[in-house]
Amino acid sequence: MRIVKAEIRNIAQAVQSHQIKNGRLPGGLEPLVTPDENGVTFLADRTEIPVDPWGRPYAYRPDVNGGTFTIESKGRDGKPGGAGADADTEFRADASVRPRKSR
């Protein structure tokens, strides 16, 4: 879970940096790994969209109004909810990274 939380934090920081530089949230994660004219990316000089430890891309959902966003991993099982390694981890622009409780 620590790896997932750290990765989500890094993605969130890159999204926020993109928003500051461009005045809007990115529509997806691709702009975060596309090098600029100096070869630098928003996501720690990565050129590929990161995947969670189970090989699935992190879900990124910008709000339709462009003010907030969510980044999420569905855990080891890839399904909503769960506990332990199967638990979802999400970041919302107005909240901290935390495991989501099962419903």
Secondary structure as a PSIPRED ss2 file (coil, helix, strand):
# PSIPRED VFORMAT (PSIPRED V4.0)

   1 M C   1.000  0.000  0.000
   2 R H   0.000  1.000  0.000
   3 I H   0.000  1.000  0.000
   4 V H   0.000  1.000  0.000
   5 K H   0.000  1.000  0.000
   6 A H   0.000  1.000  0.000
   7 E H   0.000  1.000  0.000
   8 I H   0.000  1.000  0.000
   9 R H   0.000  1.000  0.000
  10 N H   0.000  1.000  0.000
  11 I H   0.000  1.000  0.000
  12 A H   0.000  1.000  0.000
  13 Q H   0.000  1.000  0.000
  14 A H   0.000  1.000  0.000
  15 V H   0.000  1.000  0.000
  16 Q H   0.000  1.000  0.000
  17 S H   0.000  1.000  0.000
  18 H H   0.000  1.000  0.000
  19 Q H   0.000  1.000  0.000
  20 I H   0.000  1.000  0.000
  21 K H   0.000  1.000  0.000
  22 N H   0.000  1.000  0.000
  23 G C   1.000  0.000  0.000
  24 R C   1.000  0.000  0.000
  25 L C   1.000  0.000  0.000
  26 P C   1.000  0.000  0.000
  27 G C   1.000  0.000  0.000
  28 G C   1.000  0.000  0.000
  29 L C   1.000  0.000  0.000
  30 E H   0.000  1.000  0.000
  31 P H   0.000  1.000  0.000
  32 L H   0.000  1.000  0.000
  33 V C   1.000  0.000  0.000
  34 T C   1.000  0.000  0.000
  35 P C   1.000  0.000  0.000
  36 D C   1.000  0.000  0.000
  37 E C   1.000  0.000  0.000
  38 N C   1.000  0.000  0.000
  39 G C   1.000  0.000  0.000
  40 V C   1.000  0.000  0.000
  41 T C   1.000  0.000  0.000
  42 F C   1.000  0.000  0.000
  43 L C   1.000  0.000  0.000
  44 A C   1.000  0.000  0.000
  45 D C   1.000  0.000  0.000
  46 R C   1.000  0.000  0.000
  47 T C   1.000  0.000  0.000
  48 E C   1.000  0.000  0.000
  49 I C   1.000  0.000  0.000
  50 P C   1.000  0.000  0.000
  51 V E   0.000  0.000  1.000
  52 D C   1.000  0.000  0.000
  53 P C   1.000  0.000  0.000
  54 W C   1.000  0.000  0.000
  55 G C   1.000  0.000  0.000
  56 R C   1.000  0.000  0.000
  57 P E   0.000  0.000  1.000
  58 Y C   1.000  0.000  0.000
  59 A E   0.000  0.000  1.000
  60 Y E   0.000  0.000  1.000
  61 R E   0.000  0.000  1.000
  62 P E   0.000  0.000  1.000
  63 D C   1.000  0.000  0.000
  64 V C   1.000  0.000  0.000
  65 N C   1.000  0.000  0.000
  66 G C   1.000  0.000  0.000
  67 G C   1.000  0.000  0.000
  68 T C   1.000  0.000  0.000
  69 F E   0.000  0.000  1.000
  70 T E   0.000  0.000  1.000
  71 I E   0.000  0.000  1.000
  72 E E   0.000  0.000  1.000
  73 S E   0.000  0.000  1.000
  74 K C   1.000  0.000  0.000
  75 G C   1.000  0.000  0.000
  76 R C   1.000  0.000  0.000
  77 D C   1.000  0.000  0.000
  78 G C   1.000  0.000  0.000
  79 K C   1.000  0.000  0.000
  80 P C   1.000  0.000  0.000
  81 G C   1.000  0.000  0.000
  82 G C   1.000  0.000  0.000
  83 A C   1.000  0.000  0.000
  84 G H   0.000  1.000  0.000
  85 A H   0.000  1.000  0.000
  86 D H   0.000  1.000  0.000
  87 A C   1.000  0.000  0.000
  88 D C   1.000  0.000  0.000
  89 T E   0.000  0.000  1.000
  90 E E   0.000  0.000  1.000
  91 F E   0.000  0.000  1.000
  92 R E   0.000  0.000  1.000
  93 A C   1.000  0.000  0.000
  94 D C   1.000  0.000  0.000
  95 A C   1.000  0.000  0.000
  96 S C   1.000  0.000  0.000
  97 V C   1.000  0.000  0.000
  98 R E   0.000  0.000  1.000
  99 P E   0.000  0.000  1.000
 100 R C   1.000  0.000  0.000
 101 K C   1.000  0.000  0.000
 102 S C   1.000  0.000  0.000
 103 R C   1.000  0.000  0.000
